[in-house]
C-alpha cells in the first residue's frame, strides 16, 4: 500500500537520520490538497446527516463511529 501511495505521489519515504535502516513516511503537498477536499466533503456529509436525523442523533453516531475506529485499530 505504501508503495502504491508513493507511486501516486501521495507520500514519500525518507531515511531516519538516527537509524539508516529505518524510513519514515511523510505526506506530499499533493496529498495535503486531497486531504483538504476530503475534509470538506466529510464536513458537508456531516451537515446533511445532522439535518436528516437531528443534532443529538448525529452526535451519538459520531461517538459510535469513533469507538468503532478505536476498536478496529486495536484488533489483532
Backbone torsions as a table, in degrees:
resi	resn	phi	psi	omega
1	UNK	NA	-43.6	179.7
2	UNK	-60.9	-42.3	178.9
3	UNK	-60.4	-42.8	179.1
4	UNK	-62.3	-46.0	-180.0
5	UNK	-64.8	-35.4	177.7
6	UNK	-66.1	-45.9	178.6
7	UNK	-62.3	-32.2	179.1
8	UNK	-79.6	-3.7	178.9
9	UNK	79.2	20.8	-176.7
10	UNK	-98.3	-14.5	175.3
11	UNK	-153.7	164.9	176.6
12	UNK	-137.7	149.1	176.9
13	UNK	-103.9	135.7	177.7
14	UNK	-126.8	147.7	176.7
15	UNK	-65.9	141.9	174.0
16	UNK	-75.6	125.5	-177.6
17	UNK	-64.5	-21.6	-178.5
18	UNK	-96.6	-14.3	-177.7
19	UNK	-147.5	100.9	-175.4
20	UNK	-61.9	-19.6	179.1
21	UNK	-78.1	-17.3	-172.6
22	UNK	-104.1	147.4	174.8
23	UNK	-127.3	149.0	177.9
24	UNK	-115.2	144.1	-178.3
25	UNK	-98.7	132.3	-179.7
26	UNK	-128.2	144.4	175.5
27	UNK	-73.0	151.5	176.9
28	UNK	-96.2	166.5	175.6
29	UNK	-56.6	-36.4	178.5
30	UNK	-61.0	-43.1	-179.5
31	UNK	-67.9	-32.3	177.3
32	UNK	-64.2	-38.3	176.7
33	UNK	-64.2	-44.1	177.9
34	UNK	-62.9	-39.8	179.7
35	UNK	-59.8	-43.1	179.8
36	UNK	-60.5	-42.9	178.4
37	UNK	-64.7	-41.2	178.9
38	UNK	-64.0	-43.6	179.2
39	UNK	-60.8	-41.1	177.3
40	UNK	-62.7	-43.9	-179.5
41	UNK	-63.5	-43.9	179.3
42	UNK	-63.3	-40.1	177.2
43	UNK	-61.4	-42.3	178.8
44	UNK	-64.9	-40.5	177.5
45	UNK	-63.3	-42.1	178.0
46	UNK	-61.3	-40.1	177.6
47	UNK	-63.7	-44.6	178.3
48	UNK	-62.0	-43.9	-180.0
49	UNK	-60.4	-45.0	-179.8
50	UNK	-61.4	-38.6	177.6
51	UNK	-65.2	-36.0	-177.3
52	UNK	-77.5	-42.2	-173.8
53	UNK	-112.8	-4.2	178.0
54	UNK	93.3	155.6	-175.5
55	UNK	-62.5	-40.6	-177.3
56	UNK	-66.2	-45.6	-179.8
57	UNK	-67.5	-38.4	179.0
58	UNK	-65.6	-39.4	177.7
59	UNK	-63.5	-44.1	179.6
60	UNK	-64.2	-39.7	178.4
61	UNK	-62.4	-41.0	176.9
62	UNK	-62.8	-42.1	178.1
63	UNK	-60.1	-45.5	-179.8
64	UNK	-65.3	-38.9	177.9
65	UNK	-64.0	-39.5	177.9
66	UNK	-64.8	-41.7	177.6
67	UNK	-63.5	-42.3	178.7
68	UNK	-63.4	-39.3	178.6
69	UNK	-62.0	-45.1	178.3
70	UNK	-62.3	-44.7	-178.9
71	UNK	-62.5	-39.9	-179.9
72	UNK	-69.8	-33.2	178.1
73	UNK	-69.8	-30.3	-176.3
74	UNK	-89.2	-8.9	178.1
75	UNK	-68.9	141.6	172.5
76	UNK	24.0	NA	NA
